[in-house]
């Protein structure tokens, strides 16, 4: 949780970039990321120096003797704006591109080769450095929320259809999938790594004891006292190294997104996230990352781009064998099936067209999910969830690789806690948010399935198709050409309305008219 005071600092920093002529939100975040990265490098270098002094052990320096003036602690004391601009542009950024020293250097080196300083005004750079220096990057419980607030200012979709998935939708998907500490998790089109960073927060919360859960009070900008909860993840124990080095994997072919994704994960506390520049639909993905491209993951969470440029000739042939199409939303489902281990699970946001499209490719993919895998659930989302980026209707599909499908669970989500217009204003009151109910019903359904598999009888609570949550048999779906749209199966109950006889209504109108005329006659007689 970040306070109103910290939000005001970020808003002010954002405003300075806007005034300085940088209006593209993605560019602003990228430039702030560069400055945060420079500061974090120096903070970690200082930390290692202190540790080295205590232990007497040497370490791999990020800055050699000739590069000491590039450390953040020295940059902030450059008094001349022109000198600061020259040092950052001509020395710091080339250092970013060429340096691979230390953990952070190796993590970011892949994305820094085309890094450019877009700030043109020395005065803007001075203000930006001052403000980034004032941010609490030394507080682990604040850094992730701070960067998340920065990302919340992304309000336009990228040229390839990327946009920031609302955090509450991501969290609902993660709650429903319930990741384990041993999982290898991937987002094949990670964007800003929202799924991965939120999963890390979930893991800390899930694996924190009562003693490892620290509660404190903070005051917001309205003077109200709010409870702040810090989860330490003290129960992770032996899994900590796996979480820091091999749990989180992300790929994207937008270098700017990758820089932001890597910083997002580092700010949340992941020591060495595995983030790479790669078009995962490309045949080169399997060549460069053979272990990740095929049966590499236990869990995949994704909101793949629904549109965008696609080099059909470069798409991996084995993906095209599953589904011959140019539509990226279909190709990504086939890709995810290939990337999952047998028994691996996925939760993926798709446009509604994937559920009911009549083309051969659409039906072929749905048949693959239903007949050769376990298609477990469809969560239908209201059309305004992704505003102001897009108004397209979407759904979340849940599936497991391998096995068979007996029934598919559906949920008709009418409200997600926010208005469904471009403003997306938080709502309160009854029926304003179906997500908690959807999560509870999903867990109830999955628990029932486990009980059934164990030979214990289960209740028939999801047979009523007039409710928000219900199940449909795989045979019924096959009979409907594998149509997965919720409206195909949801039963609407129409209540019979009783209306008064029109003759009685006319009779009353005439009586009323006569009373009016009588009153008018009486009024006229008084004149």
N, C-alpha and C positions, 0 to 999 in steps of 0.2 A: 504494500500500500504506500502510495506517495501522497504527501500533504498538498494542500492548495498552494502553499508557498513554493514548493518545488515545481508544481505544474506551471506556476506563474513564471518561473525562471526559464522553463523550456519554451513557454509561449513567447516570452520576450526574445529568446534566442531565435526562434522561428521567425518572428517579426523582423528582426535585424537582417536575416537573409532575404526576406521578402523586399524590404526597403533597399537592400543592396543589389537588387536586380536578379535574384535567383528565386524564381517562382515555382519551378517544378518540385513537388513534394519529394519525389524520389531522389532528386539531386541534392536537396537540402539534407535529407537523412544521410545520404552517402557522404557528403562533406563533413557533417557532424561526426559520422562514424570514423572518418580518417583522423580527426582530432582526438576523439576518444581513444582510438587505437594507439596514437602517439603517447597519450598520457598513461594508458595501461602498460605499455612497454616500459616506460620509465618507472612506474610504480613497482612492477615486478622485478626490474633490475635492482632497485633500491632494496626490495625485500630479500633478494638473493645475496646482495652485498652484506646485509646485516647477518644473514644466516651464515655466510662464509666467515665473517669475523668471529662469530661465536664458535663455530665448529672447526675452523681452520682448513676447511675443504674448499677447493676451487670450483668454479662453475663456468659454463659457456656464456661469455658476455655477449650481450646484444649490441653494445656500443664499444668500439675499440677506443684507444687514446685519441685518435683523430676525429672521432665522432661524438665526443662528449658534449659538444655544444648543441647537438641535435636532440639531447634529452629534454623532455618536457620541462623539468625544473629549471633548465637554463633558457628555454624558449620564452617562458612567461616573463622573464626579466629583461628581455630585449626592449629597450625603450623606444627606439625608432620604428615607426610603422613600416617604412620602406625597407629597413633592414630585416624586419621580421618577415615581410613578404618575400624578399629575396632568399632568405634562409630556408623558409618552408618550401617555396616553389623550386628552387634550384638545387637544394641539398636534401631536405627531408623526404620529399617525394621520390627522388632517385634512390634514396636509402630504402624506402618502402619496397621499391621494385626489385632492388638487388639483394636485399638482406634476407637470409634464410636462417639466421641465428636464433636459437632458443625455440621453445615450443610455439609461442605466438607467431614468430617469423615463419616457421614451416607451415603453420595453419593458414596464414594469410598470403604467403608467397604466391600461391597459385592464382589468387584473385588480384594481386597488386601490380601485376606486370603492365596493366593499362590504366593504372590510377592517375588521375589528373586533378590538379587543383583548379576548381571552377571559380573560386573567389577572385575577382578582379580588382576590388578596392582594398587597399591596405588598411583603411579604417575599419572595414567590415571584419577583416581577419583579426585585427586587434581585439575587437569586441567579442568575436566568436571564441578566441583563445581564452579571454578573461572569463567568459560565461561557462565554457567547458571546464575550466579550472575550478569553478565554483560548484560543480555538480558532485554529489557524494558517491563517486566511483569507488571509494574505499569501503563502502558499506554493502556487504554481500546481500543483505535482506532488502535492499532498495534498488540495486542496479537493474535487476530484471524488470521490475515494475516501471522504472524510469525509462528504459528502452522501449517497453511495451507502449507507454504513453506516447513516446516519440513516433512509433509505428502507427498509432491510432490516427495520426494526421494524414495518412495515406488515404485519399478519397477519390482517386482515379485509377482505372484499370491500366495495366501495361499494354504495350502494342501487341503482345501475344496472348491477350486475354487473361493475364494474371491479375489477381486482386487479393486483397487481404481478407481472409476468412474471419468472420466475427469470432472473437475469442470464446464467447459463451457457447457457440455452436461446436467449436473445437473441443471445449471441455466436456460437453455432453457426449460427443463421440468417444472421447477417451474414457469417461466414466462407464460407458456402455461396454467398451472393449476390455477394461480392467487389466492394463499391462502388468506383467510380472517382472521381477528384478533380473531375471535371466534372459529376457527377450532381447533379440536384435530387431530394432525398429527402423523403418525407412519411410521417407517421403520422396518418391521419384520425381516430383516437380515441386521442390520445397519452397520456392519463393523466399519469404523472409523467415522461414523455419518456425512458423507459428505452431504447427502440430508438434514439432520436436521439443520446443521450449516449454510448451504447456504440458507435455508428457513428463518432462523433467520435474516440473512443479508438482504434478500428480504423484510421481514416485516419492518425492520428499514427504508429501503429506501422508501417503499410504504407509510408508515405512518410518514413521516417527512415533515414538512412545509418548506416554503422557508426560514423562520427564523431559523428553526431547521436543516438546511443543511449548514454545515460549509465547506468552500472551502479555501484551502491553497496551497502553492507551495512547492515542494520538489525537490532536485537535485539528480539525479540518479548517478550511478558509472561512467557514461560517461560524466558527467558534464552537462547533459541536464535538463532543468527545466520542471517538470511535475506537473499537477494539482492533488491535493489530495482532495477527497470529503469525509466528515464525516457526516453520517446520524444519528441523535440523536433519531429518533422515538418519537418525542415530541407529536405526535397526537395519540399515543396509549392510553394515559390516563387511563380509567377504565380497559382496557384490559391488562395492564402491569403485574398484578399478575397472570393472566391466562397464559400469555406467559412465565413467569418465572417458573411456577410450573406445568402447566397441558397441555400446547400445544404440547410439544415435547416428544415423546415416542419412545424408541428403544430397540430391543432385538437382542441378538446374543449368540451363544454357544461357542465363543472363548473368553476366559477371557482377553487375551492380547488385542484383538480388543476392548473390552468393556472399558478397562482402558484408551485406547487411545481415544475412542469415548467420554467418560465422560470428559476427559481433553479438547478435542476439543471444546465441547459445552461450558464448563466453560470459556475457553479462549476467545470464541466468545462473551461471555456476558450473557449466559443463567444461571440464578441463581441456579435453581434446576431441571435439566433435569431428566426425568424418564427413566433411562437406566438399563436394567436387563439382568442377565445371564439366557438364556432360549432358548431351541430349540422350535421354534414356530410351527413346524410341529408335535411335540410330543403331545400326549393326555394329558400330564401333564400341558401343557400350559393353557388349559381351566380350569383345576383344580386350578392352582396357580393364574391365572389372568382372572377370569371369565368376568369382565367388559371390558377387552381389547380384549379377544379372540373372542368375538361374538358381532357384531354391536357396536363397541366401538369408531369408528373413522370416521371423516368427510373426511379425505384425507390421502391416503397412497402413498408414493413415494418409489420406491425400485428398486434395481438391484440384485435380488436373485441369489445365486450361481447356475451355470449351471450344475455343476457336484459335486461329493464329496460323502462321506460316508453317508449311509442312513440305519437306523434300521427300516425296513419295519414293523416289529411287534409293533413298538412304535408310528407309525404314527396315528394320530387321526382318528378314524373310520368315523366320519362325513365328513372328507376331502376325504377319500377314496370312500365314497358314491358318491361324485361329480365326481371323476376321479380315476379309479383304475389303478395305475401305480407306478413305482419306480422312475420316472423322477422328480427330484426336481423342475425343471422349471414349470412343469404342476401343481404339488402339491401346489406350492406357489401361483399360480393364484387362485386356489380353496380356499386356506387359506385366501387370501386377500379379496375375495368375502364375506367370513364369517365374517371377521373382520370389514368390512365397515358397517356403518349405512345405512338404506334405503335412497337412494339419495346421499350416499357418493361416492367420486370420487377417481380414482387411475390412476397413470402413472407408468408403469412398463417396464423395459428393459428385453427383452426375446431373446433367440437365434432364428434365422430364422426358425428352425425346428418346433417351436411351431405354426408357421403360416401355414405350409403346410404339416406337418407330417401326414402320412396316417394311423397310427395305430388307433384302436378304441378309446383309451384314448385321443389322439390328437383331433380327430373329435368331441368326446363327450364334451371336454372342450370348443372348439370353438362354438359348438352349444349352450352350456350354456351361453356363453357371448353374442351371437347374438340373441338368442330366448327369454331368460329370463332376460336380462339386456340391457343396452344401450352401445353397443360397438361403440365408437364415432370416434376413429381415429387410424391409423397406420402410424408411421413415420419410414420409412426404412432408416437405417444408413449404411454408407459404411463400408466395412469389416475391414479397418485398424484403426477404431476408438479406439479400446482397445489394440492396440499395445503399448508397447512391451509385455504386459501380454498375449494376445491371439489374433489370427487373425480371430476368428469366426465372421460370419456375424450376425448382430443383428437388432432389431427393437424396437421401443417404442410403447406400446399399451396403449390407453386411454379409460377408460370405467367408467360408472356410475352404481351403484348397483340398480337393479329394472328397471321398465319401459320396453320399447321396442326399437328395433333398426329398423329404416327405411332406413338410408343410413350410409355408413362408409366413412370417409374422409381419403384419402391416400396422402402421400407426399414422393417423391423420393429424398432423400437428397444425393447428389453426393459429396459434399465437406463440411467439418466442420471447415475450417480455418487453418488446419494443414496438413502437408504431411502425407500420409497414410502408411509410412514405420515405422521401429522401432524407428527412430529418432524423428518423430512427430514434425518437424520444422514448426514454424509459417509461414503462407503464406500471401501474400498481393496481391492486384489486383482484377480485375473483375473475377467473378465466383470462387473465392477461398473459399467462405463461404456462404452456403445456409441457415444457421440457422436463421439469421434475417428475411429472406423471409418466412421460414417455420413458424416462430412465428406469423408474420403478417398475413399470409394466414389462419392460425388456428383461430386467433382472428376474422378475417373477416368471416370465416365460422360459428363460434359459434354465432357471432352477427346476422348473417342471420338466423340461427336456432331460436334464440329468437324472431326475427321479424316475422318469419313464425308461431311460436306458438302463437304470439299475434294477428294473423289474418291479418298481413300486407304482401303484396306480396314481394317476394325476387327475386333478379336477379339469372340467371342460370350460374354464372361464373365458377362453378366447374364441368360442364358437359363434358368438353373437356378432354378426357383421354390421349391426347398427351402431356399435360402440366405436370409440376412437381406436382401440387396439383390437385386432382380430387376426385369425389365421386363415389361410387358404391352402387347400391341398395342392400338391404338385400336379396331380392329374387334372384338376380344374384349370390350372394355369396352362398346361399343355393343350387342353381343349380350346383355349382362347388364343392360340398361336403365340404362346409364351408372353402374352401381354402382362406387364407388371404394374400398370397404372392403378392406383388405389381406387379410382372411381369405377373401374371395371367390376370390382367385387364388393365395394361398400354398399350396404343397403340403407336407403334413406326412408325413414318413417314419415309418412305424410299424415298430419292430423286433419280430420274432417272438420271443416268450419261450418257452423250453423249461422245462416243469414235470415233476417226477418223478411217476411213476405212483402214484396214491393207494393202490393195493394194497401197493406197496413201503413207503410211509410208514406204513401201518397195521401192516405186518409188523414194522417196526423199533420202533414204539410198543409192540407186544405183547412183543417181546424185552426192551425196556427195563423194561416193567412186571413181567415175570417176574424180572428181575435184582433189582428193588426188593423184590419179595415174598420172594425167596431171602435177601436181606440182612436183612429183617425177621425171618424165621424163625430165622436164625443169631443175631440179637441177642436174640430171645426165649429161645433155648436157653441163653444166658449168664446169664440172670437167676435 
